[in-house]
């Protein structure tokens, strides 16, 4: 992102254009969100999973693998997930198992992501020859834009030959900002009928253009 501030701006914008037009994915470094905040988000998220969600997921997984048919198991996503809504109205106060520290950190992280998303949308506008703010306005309904965080954990599966993890899908939204685990690779994208690994990069944010931007 720092290359957008100096002499390399034109080259960086061309790289962004190519990534959006031909891939729909790219990874951002030096995006303005501090490593310390990202470390804290990761630490508290993993701690929350261990304390509040791990046992429930193990029970669900055991029943699914024992009772489901092979086709039913193949047609499920192997993830433990919950959703935080930030805009237009936050739901964080409605999630009773979130501790105060976790709630505070996620609120700060969401604010940083919102700023980054708005900056990216304006960069896309520039590349598309649109006026600044056009895409942000396009995503604003009568109550403003919708913005939330999906928090997902992917526990080890005792029968990995039955499960693909997440089934192939596209994201319905406009722009998706993903903070992935930097030690275990799992994310893939489809390019010309080939599945390509998205390598984990420490402190990067993966950007995925959703269906609405593509349209």
Secondary structure, DSSP 8 states (H G I E B T S, - for coil): -GGGGSTTHHHHHHHHHHHHHHTSEEEE-S-S--HHHHHHHHHHHHHHIIIIIHHHHHHHHHHHHHHS-HHHHHTS---EEEEEEEESS--GGG-TT--HHHHHHHHHHHHHHHHHHHHHHHHHHHHHT--TTHHHHHT-BTTB--EEEEEEE----TTGGG--SS-S----SSEEEE---SSS---EEEETTEEEE----TT-EEEEE-HHHH-
